[in-house]
Structure formats: structure tokens, C-alpha cells
Amino acid sequence: MERAEGWPGEPWPSSAHRAGADAGHPGELVLGGVGVHALAAEHGTPAYVVDEADFRARARAYREAFETAFARVGTGVDVYYAGKALLTVAVARWAREEGLRVDTASGGELAVALRAGVPGAEIGLHGNNKSDGEIGAALEHGVGRIIVDSLAEVDRVAALAAERGAVAPVMVRVTTGVHAGGHEYISTAHEDQKFGLSVNPGPDGGDAPAMAALLAVLARPSLRLLGIHSHIGSQILDGAGFEAAARAVLRLRADLAERTGTLVEEVDLGGGYGIAYLPGEEALDPRAVAEDVAAAVATVCEELGTELPRVSIEPGRAVVGPAGVTLYRVGTVKPVLVTGEDGATFTRLYVSVDGGMSDNIRPALYGARYHAEVVGRRSAEPGVLARVVGKHCESGDIVVHEVELPADVRAGDLLAVAATGAYGRSMASNYNLLTRPPVVAVRDGASRLLVRRETVEDLLALDLG
Ligand code: LLP
């Protein structure tokens, strides 16, 4: 990926650098060729800023890494961008222009992908509790794959497809028992959680739920069994889990072939590729994972004596996470004397910004750690221990738990938090009736509004009094 001169390194987007001494604001952070002062003046704060070139480069990096690795072992790959990380019409277009398909998890995400002009055939629909309306929309727009999540859903999709005289392409989401990812709430393939159908025997004995669902799909004339799907979790920094899940899925595929003579064409290994959130952290390298997973798939298929499947993956965070930065303005700065576990006292600077847990719930929800810098200027002051907090009526309203900021950080400073592109805006709320920030794209020295800032009028318009 091409980096700007003076790139500060991960977790910043590749175009990030500090302006020189001759700039209007010496030392300010420049993103996609646009300085943060200009961004704040034009779009206000807080704002989600997305580096378009960085997004595109990461999308390409995943596609090329997986295409190369799987071509080497003799099969094809499709990369679906997981829209849940951040989906706007422009973002869906970028993904498509870079050769990705789009994975959606609700009727809303599906509508945005369609609005972007993504053909139904290049969209997948997920969800453990899809409504009839969502399934109907998927059928109406010829969605390329509906990923079914329960036995009951097999019947519902079959009935809705039959009503329309359609044949729905279906994948069955299975849980392989591989437990991976950063936090319990975001690991999704162990047994004791709501997603998918287990490859292990269920409470009623008999066939494993995964096998039972595959057989059920094969038995419905209005369904076409496209393949098996596995997503093991999120923010995974070790590729071994993907290999283990691939092995389990391929074994299930071979078992099904042995029982029924049907060898499904496709295997989807989900998303979850981890990124760097803090300086010094290392992201998962797509080329290394792709090579390892491709090798594992080839070896297992050879052992099982089955043909290679077409493979697909669904990265979200790894494509958009590091491309996004949240820009805030500092409101108040308050030093607090804290007594540590060892009894010693120290000062922590509480730096309040004009957003908070409504624009990034991840620190409160998962204890997620982020990196922040004062970005409107360079300071020569030494760093002091700081905590960046929001403006909500809640003490857990923390944006950055612990970071060194210059001792002269003050009201009016612009502050940026890195790597907020994934699951920031998409999980944003209106807590305290704050309005959700805009999504601004930067590229080649210009900024463009992708989603405008919500207004209080927007909020009042929903309230019928
Ligand atoms: N595919 C499926 C079926 C998924 O459930 C997910 C994430 C993805 C792909 C994309 O995962 P990614 O590559 O972005 O890690 N909101 C949480 C993560 C939960 C994600 C749930 N599913 C977060 O903020 O970390």
C-alpha cells in the first residue's frame, strides 16, 4: 500500500502525515491530502473521516492475497466486504469497484448495497433471525446467497421461495467449535452462543444440527444448496483458527457427499481478520493467512479425496477499520489525582471531547483500546497520562482509556482517534439525543460528505408527540 511521506505508521491510514512548517497550520494532521482544520471547518466535529484510497488499497490487498493463494492450489475465491463494519452507498461502490462483493446482515444493509448498484447476485444476506420481509427482499432482488442460521429458517426460506416460484441459493451457517477473537461477545463459533448450527451432536441426539440443516436444504425443491459457511469471530490475530475451521467445514462437506452424493460447491470462511488499533501492534497479514488457509484447504481436500470447493471470505474491519479516523474537538481538560494499586498517587488528565460512547461504543462494550493524538498542531510539551472521555451522562463514557497527550492539551484542540472506521458509525446511537456525526471521505486533497450529520430536527421528526 502506498504510504504518504512521513506516515506515522499503523494504526493511521496510509495517507496520514503531519503538515510541514510552511503550512497554514504547521504540524497539523493531513488525511487524504486534506488538513484537519479544513475538515473541521467544513464538516464540523465530531466527524468520521474515511481515507478512500486506503479503503480501496486494503480491499485490493485482501482480494489479491486470497486470489493468488487459492489460484496456486487450483481454485477460485470471492471476497465479500462485510457491510456491517461500515456501509454507505459510496463505500459499497468502492468495494465493488475493487472487485469485492457485499455481505449484508439486514434489510437495511441490503437496501444500501442495492442503492449502490451492487447486483443482487453479488450480495449475501446473513442474520440469525431474518424477517419474512428481509427474506422476501433478498428473493426479489436475486441475492446470490442467503445464509441460513437455523432449521426453522430453512423452512421459512423454502416456503417464501416456493410462494414466488423461485429457487433460493442457500448456504448453511455452521459452528465448528473453533473459538477465536478478541472478546467473548465477538467470538461466534463456540457452542454456547446464538449463531449457526453445530457440527457436533445437539441436545436431541441424532444428526448434528449442521448435518440436519444441510439434509433439510437438499430435501426442499425451492432451495439450492450452495455451500457451507463458518465465521469464527472477530479481531483475530492468529491465522490458526481459520485453518481449523476450514478443516472442520471440509470434513462436514465430505460427510454430506458420502451420505447424499452431493458435494457442495462453496465454502465460506467468514471474516474476523484483526487489525492494529495501537501504535506498535501488528495486523494480521492477509498474504500469510491466505497462503496458510489455501494450503490447509488443499491438504484436507486431498486427504478426504474431494474436489476443491470455491472459497469465499468476508472481511469487514480489516478493510475499513484503519481507513477511518474520528475527529473531535476538545472541550474541557481536568486533572484528577488518582491513587494507584501500589498506593502511589499520580495525575490523570481527563480530556473531554464533543462526542463519546454514542459515536464509538466499542470501549464501553468490549473494553476496546484506541490511540489518540492532538492533531491540529505540534506541541513541544512532554506527554502526560490522559484519558479521553465523551460528553455523555455516564462515567463509562470513555473514548480512549489511556494515552499520552501533550501537557498543554487544551479546549479548542482538535483530537483524532485512529482506526475507528469499522463499527464506529455502524454501531452509533443517539444516546442523550446526540446527533450522529457525518461520514466524510477524503481523497487527493478533497473531502466529500458521504452521510450528512444528523440534526436535532431529524430526531424531533421521529417523535410524534
Ligand atoms: N461475516 C460474518 C458472518 C460476521 O458475523 C462478521 C462480523 C463478519 C463477517 C465481519 O467480521 P470482521 O472482519 O469485521 O471482524 N461489532 C463488533 C464485531 C462483531 C462483528 C460481528 N460479525 C466489533 O465492533 O468489534
Boltz pocket constraint, residues with backbone or C-beta under 6 A from the ligand:
constraints:
  - pocket:
      binder: B
      contacts: [[A, 82], [A, 84], [A, 85], [A, 103], [A, 126], [A, 185], [A, 186], [A, 188], [A, 231], [A, 233], [A, 234], [A, 235], [A, 270], [A, 271], [A, 272], [A, 273], [A, 314], [A, 315], [A, 316], [A, 317], [A, 318], [A, 362], [A, 422], [A, 423], [A, 427]]
      max_distance: 6.0
